[in-house]
Every structure is written in C-alpha cells, then in structure tokens.
Amino acid sequence: MTRTTAESRNAYRHFRAIPTRWADNDVYGHVNNVVYYSYFDTVVNQYLVEQGALNIEKSTVIGLVVETQCQYFSPITFPDIVHAGLRVAKLGNSSVRYEIGLFRNEDSAASAQGHFVHVYVDRTSRRSIAVPPDMRAALEKILA
C-alpha cells in the first residue's frame, strides 16, 4: 500500500479554527482519533450554516454521512488550535464528497486529512433528494 503524503494548506478553499479541549486528549497524550471526525463535521456544518444553506433545526433537506475516512500524519494535542481546511471534491445530484485537512497551529502540512460523503435526503422520508439550489451554490464556491 502506498502511503499518502500530507497536503499543504493551499489545497483547501475554506478554513475554520477549532480550539482543542482538555477532554479531547486520550491516555496516550494526544487528541483521540474519534475527535478528528467531530472536527470534520464541525467545519462542514459550520460552513453550510454560515452560507445560509443549512438550518440545523428546520431545513427540509439534511445530509447523512454514508462514507468516511481519515489518515493521520502527526499528533494534535491540547491546547493546540486546529485549522480545518475544507473543499468539495465531487458534487453530484444528491451527494457531496467533502475533503478536509486538519492543520495543527501554524503547521503548513496537514496533521490529518480525510473525507466524508453526504447523501442529501428529505428530513421526514429519508429518501434522497437533489441538493437544493442555495446549497449547491454554496458548495460550488469551495469545489476543487
């Protein structure tokens, strides 16, 4: 298996600073791997909310994660600041592949990078639905 190399910050179109918390560290002295996925979720959903494309409580269309993956390159620990880079790699009719790079403090190479795929569905029926025009416009801004 060929190991992927860490990407640089300029590979991403949008950034969100996320402070680590003491509780994020595990017994090994670094941020636990499960927390990285919460950073992924935070940067994606915060972007959509800021763009006016998602109302967490009232949007009729919601995204369900159907695939996720993360590669780790170097540790992040409390009290580091995570700079979560975001881009859209693929924008389909009802699905989106988000790619995220997590950068420790001012590091130029990602400490971790990965992706997740949202399939957008009707909130009530949970049947897939086309990405709404306002959301599509927001996603196109960060399309790689």
N, C-alpha and C positions, 0 to 999 in steps of 0.2 A: 504494500500500500504506500502510495506517495503522500508525504505529509504536506499539507497546505501551509504556505507561509502567511504570516500575519500581514494584513493590509495596512496602509497608511491612512491618515485622516482624510486626505483629499479624495479618497474613493467614495466618500459619503456626502450626501446632499443637505442633510439636516442634522442638528445636534441638540441634545438635551443634557444638561448637567444634573447628575443624580448623586447626592451625598450618600456615602455608605453609613450604616448604623452599626453600633457595637454588636447588636444581635445578629448581624449578617455574618460575622466571623464564626467559624466552626472550631472544633477542638484542635485542629491542625494549624490554626493561626492565620487562616485566610478566608475570604468570602466563600461560603458554601456554594457548590455548583448549582443548586436549585434556585438560588437568589439571582443568578445570571438571567434565568428565564423571566423573572419578575422585572428585571431591567429592560428586557426585550419588550415585554408587554407595556411597560410604562412609556417608553419612547414612542411606540406606535400609537397607543391610545391617546396620549397627550397631544401628539401631532394632529390626529383626527379631530379632537375636541377643539384645539386652537384654531383649526381651519374652518370650524363650523360644520364639519361633515359628520360629526357623531355627537349625539346627546345620549349619554350613558343610560339614562332612565327612560327616555321617551322615543328614541329612534325606532322606526318600524323595521329597519334593517340592522342586523347585528352580524359580526364576524365570528365564526367558530374556527378555532385552530384545528387543522387536520394533519399538520406535519410540522415538526420542529427538529432542529439540530444545532449543536454548538461545538466549537473547537476551542480549546484552551491553550494559551501560549505562555502566559506569565501571571503570577498571582496578583490579586487585588486584596487589600486589607483595610480595615477600619484604621484611620479616619480618611482614607483616600476619597477623592471625588471621581466618580465615573462620568466620562463624557461619552454618551451613547450616540453613535452615528447611525443614520437611517437612510436607506434608499429602497426604492421599489425596483425589483429585478424583472418582474413579469406582472402584467396587468391583463387579466383575462376578462371574460364576460361576467363571471360571478366569483372569481378568485383572484387573490393577490399574493405574490411571493415577496415578503419583506426581507431585506438583508440588513443585519445590524452588526456594527463593530463597537466593542467596548474598550475605551481607552482610559488608562489609569493616569490621573492627574494630567500632566502636560506631555506624557509619552506620545511619540509620533507613530509607534506601531501598536496595533491592537493587542490587548491582553487576551481577548477572546473575540470570536466572530461566529456568526451563525445566521440562521434564517428561521422564519416560520411562515406557513401558508394559512391565510384566512379564506374560508369559503363564506360568502355573504348569503344570509338566509333571512327569510321573513321571521320576525321575532316570535310570532304566535305559532305559525305552522311548522317552522324549522325547515321549510323547503327552500332550496337555493333560489336566488333571485339576482337579477342583474345589478351590478354595482351602480348605485344612483348617480346621476349626473354631477351633483355637487361633490360627492366623494371622489368620483373619477377625476374631476378637475383638480382636486387637492392631491391625489396620488400621482397624477401626471407631472406635477411640479417637482417631484423627487424621483421620477423614473430615470433609471440609469440607461 
